[in-house]
């Protein structure tokens, strides 16, 4: 009976190949994880700054998030001239108007204008990242297309909301904003605002 096992050299060659694959593949996996962590933390710092500006200037600010196609990773900050209550129906109508607006069409003057004191211009998520969904208390359904708004009020409150940011390798993290403290928490998976509030 001929029983042949592996020699020590064959085992060492297999281990060397496996080690090489780990050395090449692991940094790429951890880099994606690090990138999404850095992106969400940077976004949290921005929202903290927006909340502070709203309190200092006694105005309503809003973070505008674009979820459309190749612009799905852009965002900017807008400011109202003073404290402005949010009407969910009016916000929905504004979203629809912006989605269907032609360039020649004039409408009522907007309540909000771009504020360059927080962000100098429209900002972009890093390459490979995009906003996939935004949920707010004022929207009836999760927003997956068009423009979404998260409001920051002069009293220091923030509209209860959840932002999903996706990267490569099916990595999706959720930023959840506490309406009373204005603090954002990171959840390392796609999570619905309704599920979080249960």
Buried (B, 14 or more C-beta within 10 A) or exposed (E): EEEEEEEEEEEEEEEEEEEEEEEEEEEEEEEBBEBBEEBBEEBBEBBBBBBBBBBEBEBBBBBBBBBEEEBBBBBBBBBBEEEBEBEEEEBBEBBEEEEEEEEEEEEEEEBBEBBEEBBEEEBEBEEBBBBBBBBBEBBEEBBBEBBBBBBBBBEEBBBBBBBBBBBEEEBBBBBBBEEEEBEBEBBEEBBBBEEBEE
